[in-house]
Amino acid sequence: MDVYGLTSRTTLRAAGISDDELARWCARGDLVRIARGSYLPAAAADGLDPAARHALEVRAALERLRVPVAASHVSAAALHCLPVWDLPLDRAHLIRLAPGSARRSARLHVHGASLADDEVDLLDGCRVTSVARTLVDIARTVPFEQAMAVTDAALRAGLVAPVSLAHARERARHRAGATAAGRVIAFADGRAESVGESRSRVALRRHGLPVPELQWDVRRGGRRIGRVDFGWPALRTVGEFDGRTKYSGADAAEVVWAEKRREDALRAEGLRVVRWTWADLADFDAIAARLRSAFAAS
């Protein structure tokens, strides 16, 4: 069993456990099959989110394959603990470390691309593409919004520098999707503090709205009024993404009251406040109209 709790059929068989016993343990719910030939104790599997489970599936695939490979694309992002919002997790994505043909099945995609030595990291014993290479591969192959969420997050966490991203994109200039990757890298901004804020940036851009100042510190003289997610100082407007779908717990009333006082203070400075939630990001038209009205009133 490894540090993540994964154990293989080979290890179990070596310990004297038969396939019949293994099948009974799985049927009884004592073990959970993570991937072909790899299992996790039920207690460890309980509560795994999809990204964490995918990371375990990738680890199992890396151990199972006989050819040298590195985790790549969304699988590398999961191992780097980056958000994989709305990215498909149905296959483990790997790149061969030596030349070879691509291979794709229901649960595995081995890419036929090449990797330089400096594009591979060793992460908890697993070979994985570097953060810069991972982000460029994702940006080449997935829609702009999903790529932006993971790229902003990597910049925010300090896992990659803009110059490294630009260099990785230049190395990929002859690969399919390189132009799309360039657009992602040009727009990426580590000041976006969540997937929701990254998606908000994309929504604002799609609707042709002015580029906001991210994490704008609103001040009067030397006194700080508050920091807002999106600010248009010249248009006296702020935008706030509220990622909390509901408030609960003993402190809920205090949180709501503090947020109301903060918004009142912003309005007292002559600022118009427009708020939106996760649900609004699916159809941003109404929020875009409210923002345009606020801008027009400046």
Buried (B, 14 or more C-beta within 10 A) or exposed (E): EBEBBBBBBEBBEEEEBEEEEBEEBBEEEEBBBBBEBBBBBBEBBEEBEEBBBBBBBBBBBBBBBEEEBBBBBBBBBBBBBBBBBEBEBEBBBBBBBEEBEEBEEEEBBBBEBEBEEEBBBEBEEBBBBBBBBBBBBBBBBBEBBBBBBBBBBBBBBEBBBBEBBBEBBEBBEEBEBBEBBBEBBEBBBBBBBBBBBBBBBBBBBEBEBEEBBBBBEBEEEEEEBBEBBBBBEEBBBBBBBEBEEEEEEEEEEEEEEEBEEBBEBBEEEEBBBBBBBBEBBEEBEEBBEBBBEBBEEE
